[in-house]
Amino acid sequence: MIVSVLFVSSLVLCTQLLTAQNVTCEDGKDNLISLGECQPFGLLKAFNARSLRFFSYDRNMKPMCHTSFGVKRPALQFPGFLKIDNRSTLTMLDALEPENTFIHLTMTRTYPYLQWLCLGGFGMSMFSNFCRFNICAIIGTDYCNFISRPGVYNSSNIPDRFNHTIRLPPLQVDSFLASLFEGNYRIEAHFVASLEERACVSLPADGSLHITTAVGSPF
């Protein structure tokens, strides 16, 4: 066990030496995250979110992206923020009951090694409350009211008073676990209501997303 932990930590350390956080990330371009369809099902039953896009920011609201071996990709930091692109469109094909709709994450590390942090809403190497949560806890009350009825929603009919920023929570981990958490991931968000999957989106639409955590966050 000790040998395995030392091997993994050494692998992560070597990777971090070969990769670097991109401090010249261009806001609105390098931190742009698009949503895609989950595979193999590819069915968006309750809504069409393929026109939803987000910009990612760190806990200080600086744009987040990452360069790994010369390839630039958007990044997420926990804690951090996602801001909804005002050019986005959400099409609700069917109403959801926000209070009964939960997001079940499948979160797969693709680099520096293959690992499941979450699988179908259950924590494999992460806390289960990180992998499964009520949808309103992440998108807020304003947007929860929208998903409760069918319709097409965009900047033309969403009030300016709405908060378009989603806060990503801090992770209760120490610096050692934080270093093991960092890597490139594929994320699937399964929307489940009354044990029935109503929709599923992948994050990002293609490729992978670099995820890191800030230890010692004040919030």
TIZAZA-405478 format. One record per residue (C-alpha): x, y, z; residue number from 1. Coordinates in steps of 0.05 Angstrom, whole numbers, plus 32768, in hexadecimal, padded with zeros to 4 digits. Layout:
TIZAZA-405478
{{X; Y; Z}; NUM}
...
END
This chain:
TIZAZA-405478
{{8000; 8000; 8000}; 1}
{{8037; 8031; 8013}; 2}
{{805E; 801F; 7FD5}; 3}
{{8020; 802C; 7FAA}; 4}
{{8013; 8070; 7FCA}; 5}
{{805C; 8084; 7FC1}; 6}
{{805A; 806E; 7F78}; 7}
{{801B; 8096; 7F69}; 8}
{{8034; 80D4; 7F8D}; 9}
{{8076; 80CF; 7F67}; 10}
{{8051; 80C8; 7F25}; 11}
{{8026; 8105; 7F34}; 12}
{{8063; 812D; 7F49}; 13}
{{8087; 811C; 7F08}; 14}
{{8049; 812F; 7EE1}; 15}
{{8044; 8172; 7F04}; 16}
{{808C; 8181; 7EF3}; 17}
{{807D; 8173; 7EAA}; 18}
{{803D; 819B; 7EA8}; 19}
{{802E; 81E2; 7EBC}; 20}
{{7FF3; 820D; 7ECE}; 21}
{{7FE9; 823F; 7E95}; 22}
{{7FED; 8284; 7EB6}; 23}
{{7FDE; 82A7; 7E73}; 24}
{{7F9A; 8287; 7E6A}; 25}
{{7F6E; 82B2; 7E3C}; 26}
{{7F2A; 82BE; 7E5B}; 27}
{{7EF0; 82A9; 7E2E}; 28}
{{7F1C; 827B; 7E04}; 29}
{{7F4C; 824F; 7E2A}; 30}
{{7F1C; 8244; 7E64}; 31}
{{7EDF; 8233; 7E39}; 32}
{{7EBD; 81F1; 7E4B}; 33}
{{7E87; 81D3; 7E1E}; 34}
{{7E58; 819A; 7E30}; 35}
{{7E4E; 815B; 7E08}; 36}
{{7E24; 811C; 7E09}; 37}
{{7E34; 80E1; 7E34}; 38}
{{7E49; 80A2; 7E12}; 39}
{{7E33; 806D; 7E01}; 40}
{{7DEB; 8083; 7E0B}; 41}
{{7DEF; 80CA; 7DEE}; 42}
{{7DA8; 80D9; 7E04}; 43}
{{7D95; 811C; 7E20}; 44}
{{7D4E; 810C; 7E37}; 45}
{{7D3A; 8147; 7E61}; 46}
{{7D63; 817E; 7E42}; 47}
{{7D94; 8191; 7E0C}; 48}
{{7DD2; 81AF; 7E2B}; 49}
{{7E01; 81AA; 7DF0}; 50}
{{7DFC; 81F6; 7DE6}; 51}
{{7E0F; 8203; 7E2F}; 52}
{{7E56; 821E; 7E39}; 53}
{{7E7C; 8233; 7E76}; 54}
{{7EBB; 825B; 7E87}; 55}
{{7EE6; 8240; 7EC0}; 56}
{{7F08; 826A; 7EF6}; 57}
{{7F33; 825D; 7F33}; 58}
{{7F1F; 8272; 7F79}; 59}
{{7F38; 82B9; 7F6A}; 60}
{{7F0E; 82BE; 7F2B}; 61}
{{7F4A; 82B8; 7EFD}; 62}
{{7F3F; 8290; 7EBD}; 63}
{{7F53; 8247; 7EC4}; 64}
{{7F77; 821E; 7E8F}; 65}
{{7FB2; 81EE; 7E8E}; 66}
{{7FE9; 81DB; 7E5E}; 67}
{{8000; 8193; 7E5E}; 68}
{{8037; 817D; 7E2E}; 69}
{{8027; 81B8; 7E01}; 70}
{{7FDC; 81AB; 7DFF}; 71}
{{7FB0; 81E1; 7E1E}; 72}
{{7F6E; 81CD; 7E3E}; 73}
{{7F3C; 81EE; 7E6D}; 74}
{{7F43; 81DF; 7EB7}; 75}
{{7F19; 81DD; 7EF6}; 76}
{{7F30; 81F0; 7F3B}; 77}
{{7F0E; 81DB; 7F7C}; 78}
{{7EFA; 820C; 7F98}; 79}
{{7EEE; 8236; 7F5B}; 80}
{{7EB8; 824F; 7F2D}; 81}
{{7E93; 8241; 7EEC}; 82}
{{7E72; 827A; 7EC8}; 83}
{{7E3B; 826C; 7E95}; 84}
{{7E4B; 8288; 7E50}; 85}
{{7E15; 82BB; 7E3E}; 86}
{{7E11; 829D; 7DF8}; 87}
{{7DF9; 825B; 7E15}; 88}
{{7DB5; 823C; 7E09}; 89}
{{7D92; 8208; 7E34}; 90}
{{7D58; 81E3; 7E15}; 91}
{{7D2C; 81C0; 7E48}; 92}
{{7D07; 8188; 7E24}; 93}
{{7CE5; 816F; 7E62}; 94}
{{7CDB; 818A; 7EA8}; 95}
{{7D07; 8173; 7EE2}; 96}
{{7CF5; 8176; 7F2B}; 97}
{{7D31; 819B; 7F47}; 98}
{{7D28; 8183; 7F8F}; 99}
{{7D28; 813A; 7F77}; 100}
{{7D5E; 8140; 7F42}; 101}
{{7DA5; 812C; 7F54}; 102}
{{7DE6; 812E; 7F2D}; 103}
{{7E0D; 80EC; 7F2F}; 104}
{{7E54; 80F6; 7F17}; 105}
{{7E81; 80C5; 7EF3}; 106}
{{7EC5; 80E4; 7EF7}; 107}
{{7EFF; 80C0; 7ED3}; 108}
{{7F47; 80D5; 7ED9}; 109}
{{7F68; 80CC; 7E95}; 110}
{{7FAE; 80E5; 7EA6}; 111}
{{7FE1; 80DB; 7EC6}; 112}
{{7FBF; 8097; 7ED3}; 113}
{{7F7A; 8078; 7ECB}; 114}
{{7F4E; 807D; 7F08}; 115}
{{7F04; 8086; 7F1A}; 116}
{{7EF7; 80BA; 7F4F}; 117}
{{7EAB; 80B4; 7F48}; 118}
{{7E82; 807E; 7F25}; 119}
{{7E38; 8089; 7F1C}; 120}
{{7E34; 80B7; 7F57}; 121}
{{7E5B; 808B; 7F86}; 122}
{{7EA0; 809E; 7FA0}; 123}
{{7ED6; 806E; 7F8A}; 124}
{{7F11; 8097; 7FA4}; 125}
{{7EEB; 80D6; 7FB6}; 126}
{{7EB5; 80E7; 7FE9}; 127}
{{7E6F; 80D2; 7FD3}; 128}
{{7E51; 8116; 7FE3}; 129}
{{7E81; 8132; 7FAE}; 130}
{{7E68; 8100; 7F7B}; 131}
{{7E1D; 8106; 7F87}; 132}
{{7DF6; 8146; 7F98}; 133}
{{7DB4; 816B; 7F8B}; 134}
{{7DB5; 8194; 7F4C}; 135}
{{7D9E; 81D4; 7F6F}; 136}
{{7DDB; 81D1; 7F9D}; 137}
{{7E08; 81E0; 7F62}; 138}
{{7DDE; 820A; 7F31}; 139}
{{7DB7; 8234; 7F64}; 140}
{{7D6D; 8244; 7F6E}; 141}
{{7D65; 8271; 7F31}; 142}
{{7D78; 823C; 7EFE}; 143}
{{7D53; 8206; 7F24}; 144}
{{7D13; 822B; 7F14}; 145}
{{7D24; 8227; 7ECA}; 146}
{{7D2F; 81DC; 7EC8}; 147}
{{7CEB; 81D0; 7EE8}; 148}
{{7CC7; 81E2; 7EA7}; 149}
{{7CD4; 81D6; 7E5C}; 150}
{{7CEE; 820F; 7E32}; 151}
{{7D2A; 822E; 7E0F}; 152}
{{7D54; 825B; 7E3B}; 153}
{{7D8C; 828A; 7E27}; 154}
{{7DA3; 82D1; 7E33}; 155}
{{7D64; 82EE; 7E13}; 156}
{{7D35; 82D2; 7E49}; 157}
{{7D62; 82C8; 7E86}; 158}
{{7D5D; 8304; 7EB6}; 159}
{{7D9D; 832D; 7EC1}; 160}
{{7D95; 8324; 7F0C}; 161}
{{7DA5; 82DA; 7F05}; 162}
{{7DE7; 82C3; 7F21}; 163}
{{7E0B; 82A3; 7EE6}; 164}
{{7E46; 828B; 7F11}; 165}
{{7E49; 8245; 7F2F}; 166}
{{7E76; 823B; 7F6B}; 167}
{{7E9F; 81FC; 7F6D}; 168}
{{7EA7; 81E5; 7FB5}; 169}
{{7EEA; 81DA; 7FD9}; 170}
{{7F02; 8193; 7FE4}; 171}
{{7F12; 817F; 802B}; 172}
{{7F56; 8162; 801C}; 173}
{{7F9D; 816F; 8033}; 174}
{{7FD6; 8183; 8005}; 175}
{{7FEC; 813B; 7FFA}; 176}
{{7FA6; 8124; 7FE4}; 177}
{{7F9F; 8163; 7FBB}; 178}
{{7FDD; 8151; 7F93}; 179}
{{7FC0; 810C; 7F85}; 180}
{{7F7E; 812A; 7F70}; 181}
{{7F9C; 8156; 7F39}; 182}
{{7F99; 813A; 7EF2}; 183}
{{7F71; 8137; 7EB1}; 184}
{{7F2A; 811E; 7EB4}; 185}
{{7EEC; 810C; 7E8D}; 186}
{{7EAC; 811C; 7EB3}; 187}
{{7E65; 8102; 7EA7}; 188}
{{7E2B; 8123; 7ECC}; 189}
{{7DEF; 80F4; 7ED0}; 190}
{{7DAE; 8117; 7EE3}; 191}
{{7D85; 80E6; 7F0C}; 192}
{{7D3E; 80EF; 7F27}; 193}
{{7D18; 80B9; 7F4C}; 194}
{{7D4E; 8086; 7F38}; 195}
{{7D43; 8096; 7EEE}; 196}
{{7D7A; 80B6; 7EC4}; 197}
{{7D5B; 80F3; 7EA3}; 198}
{{7D99; 810F; 7E80}; 199}
{{7DE4; 8109; 7E7B}; 200}
{{7E1A; 8139; 7E64}; 201}
{{7E65; 8132; 7E5E}; 202}
{{7E97; 8167; 7E74}; 203}
{{7EBB; 817C; 7E49}; 204}
{{7E9B; 816C; 7E06}; 205}
{{7EDC; 814F; 7DED}; 206}
{{7F21; 8141; 7E09}; 207}
{{7F2E; 8148; 7E53}; 208}
{{7F2B; 817C; 7E89}; 209}
{{7F63; 818B; 7EB9}; 210}
{{7F4D; 818D; 7F02}; 211}
{{7F73; 81A6; 7F3E}; 212}
{{7F63; 81BD; 7F84}; 213}
{{7F79; 81F8; 7FAE}; 214}
{{7F8C; 81E4; 7FF5}; 215}
{{7F7E; 8213; 802E}; 216}
{{7F46; 8238; 800B}; 217}
{{7F22; 826C; 8036}; 218}
{{7EDD; 8255; 801E}; 219}
END
